[in-house]
Amino acid sequence: MRRKNSGNSEYQEATVRKTLFLLVVFIFNLSFLGGEELTLEKLYSDIPMIGVPPREILWSPDESQCAFLWNEDSGRIRNLYCYEPDSGLKPQKLTSFNKQGISGFCWGRTRNEIIYLRGTTIFVFDINDLSAKEIHKSKKRMRAPTLSPDGSFLCYLQDGNIWMYDFEEETCSQVTHFDAKNERISRYSWSPDSQRIAFFYQDYTGIRHVDIPRFDREKVSLQKVPRPFPGDPNNTRKIGVFDIPQKKVRWVPLELDTLLSLSWSPSGKKLLVEESAEYANKRSIYICDVEDLSTEIAFLEESPLFTFSWIWSSQWISDNQISLTSDNSGFCHLYSLNLKNKQSKQLTSGNWEILEMFPVKGKFLYFIANKTRPENRVLYKVHVDRGNIQRAVNRDGVYRPYFSKSGKNMCALFSDDMTPFDLYHIKDKKLHRITDSPLPEFKKFLWVKTQYLDIPGGEKGVKIRAKMMIPPDFDSGKKYPAIIGSVYSNAVLNQWGGRDAHPTWGLDQYLVQVENYILLNLDFRGSLGYGRKFREDMLKGYGTVDIKDIAAAALYLKSLPYIEEDKIGIWGSSYGGLLTLMCLFKNPGLFACGIAGAPATNVYHAFPGQMEVMKSTEDKEAYKNSSAYFWPQGLEEPAMIIHGIRDTVVLFMDSVSLVKKMVKEGKDFEFVVLPDASHAWDMGPSYQTLFAFRKMIDFFERHLKN
């Protein structure tokens, strides 16, 4: 069935002309390149071709060196490395473990000392002579080690509690004593004077648990997992303060919904606590006096239209001043707030958004924004008093920065469309490579580059940012099948492979290079970076305005002269799986087929955090309209569902419930069950990833080519 596009025809014609021009330039550039033939096995071996980038990047207290966990051979076992920018040398490998790598570390009491956790043991490592000394062995695994600012104590988390090692006494003791079965501490931080520890506590007693099956050769076992649904009582969340001299826990008199920020003031006399209400309709910033734990509200904003708490953050500038992000102007920007007179000052403005903010360095606030192009996540800085935005880096792409204490030195994990994430030192706005994670084979292949464009959205006046990948031997006189996906919000990024959540970088390249599909992805409404109205259109509507924008993208593809109109597929996972099914169920005839991985078919079974969009479960009509479970009668085209039985995020039982309805309705579909897969069904062992991706490729082959 053909559908007519009711959008602005002149705008669409101009968009088509621009797309054709981009393709001509793109093909001209490709004509001089060559590469080896891709196979799925080469792309998704046990050691990934793009390698494994560093993690846990920390600068030394004297700001002269940064240490990180990495494996230069692209393996999964992480070792400790150290890089000194002024030396001009490559990073030094400090440890060489072949089994059981390092799980966490922090800098020690001198510039040449690092403390790391390996298994159940704590070691102090000397960089000068590469020696390691065991200082404590536990019965259970530990994580999140942090040295007190004065170097007297080391804290870490074990079984949901804080433990502390005393360097003078050479003893280890348990700081908090919560029930590991139902209570846990998920984060903590030292006060600047080393006298207190603030922590975020959660109690899961009495909340809903679900049974997750595990199928072994001779038996079936059930794992009970805490998993509340929207409308259920949620876990209790509080802020505690442990006083070191008194060895006593005191509680901040607040019961929280969603904790957004927790930080100490520079003097250590105050705590900043930022929270979002359950429905994200209210955001509060509290200032707590740690002597008597009295609190006051420093900032409050409310709106029934708020849809996401992700955009909010706050931090200290001084004891009397904080910075915060807000989209009161229509776009998410940076403000300073005087805590004495409650006067705020807007530091940034424009039709672009701040996506992340970092602690103040001197007189500058650093932030990530898409100021130049929607798909970029570039590092900037702004003076806290004078304003004056400056780029901190010259190159476009996506940055995840790490700063030394004063900001004298900084490095970043960086990626763009042609560059997998790796660690770089930033100096004079230029990038200097520290690590090279991809395997040597990576450079032997021709990688198809992404083209960015704006296309008409699902309603008049709405423009959608999109990215397109085309076969390297593209011929404008031929017609090609197309796939929209992997669909998800915030999918249009100038980074290798697009989104982080699924490793589809290789699948995308294979579909384009080997299978000769044209791929399209888009930032439909609900995505970040496009302003408050773009997000608020999503209110109470998973599978509503978002699928209108996806449908508009399909119509746009049909209007292109080199696309086979009746050979357009769609796929996505999780929320993207919901979108895929809703596109098929509510737009029969628009797509030739679709694949839904771990689809969130029943919004009633989402995490309570999803209530930020959906609001109260009392709005039964909104929940029904957003749940694919209620709409399978509309399916006319072939569909595939892929789901892992051990998924604790989107429950496998929800796919089974939908499948039962589809069987009853007599629908044409395929159900691929992965017995050992979790929610990230395409990020497990390579054999599982290959199995699932081959199923997808075969499905698209049958329905988009034959």
Beta strands, then each sheet from edge to edge (+ up, - down):
strand 1: 55-59
strand 2: 66-70
strand 3: 79-83
strand 4: 92-93
strand 5: 104-107
strand 6: 113-118
strand 7: 121-126
strand 8: 131-137
strand 9: 143-147
strand 10: 153-158
strand 11: 161-166
strand 12: 171-174
strand 13: 183-190
strand 14: 196-203
strand 15: 209-215
strand 16: 220-226
strand 17: 236-243
strand 18: 248-251
strand 19: 258-264
strand 20: 270-276
strand 21: 282-289
strand 22: 295-302
strand 23: 314-318
strand 24: 321-326
strand 25: 333-338
strand 26: 344-346
strand 27: 354-357
strand 28: 364-369
strand 29: 378-383
strand 30: 387-391
strand 31: 398-403
strand 32: 410-416
strand 33: 419-427
strand 34: 430-433
strand 35: 451-456
strand 36: 463-469
strand 37: 480-484
strand 38: 518-523
strand 39: 563-573
strand 40: 593-597
strand 41: 639-644
strand 42: 669-674
sheet 1: 1+ 2- 3+ 4-
sheet 2: 5+ 6- 7+ 8-
sheet 3: 9+ 10- 11+ 12-
sheet 4: 13+ 14- 17+ 18-
sheet 5: 15+ 16-
sheet 6: 19+ 20- 21+ 22-
sheet 7: 23+ 24- 25+ 26-
sheet 8: 27+ 28- 29+ 30-
sheet 9: 31+ 32- 33+ 34-
sheet 10: 35+ 36- 38+ 37+ 39+ 40+ 41+ 42+
end
